[in-house]
Amino acid sequence: MHRNVLGDNQYVKLTGEDTGGAYALIEQVNTIGTGIPRHAHHNEQETFYINIIEGEYEFKPS
């Protein structure tokens, strides 16, 4: 499933329903300058694997 959130292209690979509520897996493929604004989750954890093909990526955990 593809969804676009504030210009951020997200491809849902697995949902919480698929994993019995254990986790969801979402791939994000974006052009330079695109991404979700800084935010925090209070009831969930996030894990990131960042693969940069070209250029730089600035990651600021909240």
C-alpha positions as a Python dict, from the first residue, in 0.01 Angstrom:
ca = {
    (1, 'M'): (0, 0, 0),
    (2, 'H'): (133, 347, -90),
    (3, 'R'): (47, 661, 98),
    (4, 'N'): (174, 1016, 82),
    (5, 'V'): (205, 1199, 414),
    (6, 'L'): (309, 1564, 379),
    (7, 'G'): (497, 1479, 59),
    (8, 'D'): (670, 1181, 223),
    (9, 'N'): (623, 867, 10),
    (10, 'Q'): (548, 573, 239),
    (11, 'Y'): (511, 212, 126),
    (12, 'V'): (349, -4, 392),
    (13, 'K'): (515, -348, 375),
    (14, 'L'): (361, -495, 694),
    (15, 'T'): (86, -357, 916),
    (16, 'G'): (31, -413, 1286),
    (17, 'E'): (-254, -639, 1181),
    (18, 'D'): (-10, -850, 976),
    (19, 'T'): (222, -897, 1277),
    (20, 'G'): (-34, -947, 1553),
    (21, 'G'): (24, -594, 1679),
    (22, 'A'): (399, -646, 1725),
    (23, 'Y'): (515, -386, 1471),
    (24, 'A'): (458, -224, 1132),
    (25, 'L'): (717, -197, 855),
    (26, 'I'): (713, 110, 631),
    (27, 'E'): (960, 195, 354),
    (28, 'Q'): (1008, 562, 270),
    (29, 'V'): (1150, 665, -67),
    (30, 'N'): (1189, 1040, -110),
    (31, 'T'): (1357, 1309, -312),
    (32, 'I'): (1596, 1559, -157),
    (33, 'G'): (1428, 1795, 89),
    (34, 'T'): (1129, 1572, 156),
    (35, 'G'): (1048, 1419, 493),
    (36, 'I'): (818, 1415, 793),
    (37, 'P'): (861, 1710, 1034),
    (38, 'R'): (1028, 1642, 1368),
    (39, 'H'): (784, 1471, 1604),
    (40, 'A'): (764, 1228, 1897),
    (41, 'H'): (567, 912, 1967),
    (42, 'H'): (458, 856, 2326),
    (43, 'N'): (298, 511, 2287),
    (44, 'E'): (518, 354, 2019),
    (45, 'Q'): (886, 304, 1943),
    (46, 'E'): (1049, 371, 1607),
    (47, 'T'): (1354, 204, 1457),
    (48, 'F'): (1529, 338, 1150),
    (49, 'Y'): (1748, 192, 881),
    (50, 'I'): (1869, 474, 658),
    (51, 'N'): (2019, 394, 319),
    (52, 'I'): (2147, 705, 142),
    (53, 'I'): (2213, 654, -227),
    (54, 'E'): (2344, 1005, -286),
    (55, 'G'): (2393, 1314, -70),
    (56, 'E'): (2342, 1359, 305),
    (57, 'Y'): (2067, 1298, 556),
    (58, 'E'): (2025, 1489, 883),
    (59, 'F'): (1850, 1286, 1154),
    (60, 'K'): (1742, 1458, 1476),
    (61, 'P'): (1571, 1225, 1725),
    (62, 'S'): (1314, 1390, 1952),
}
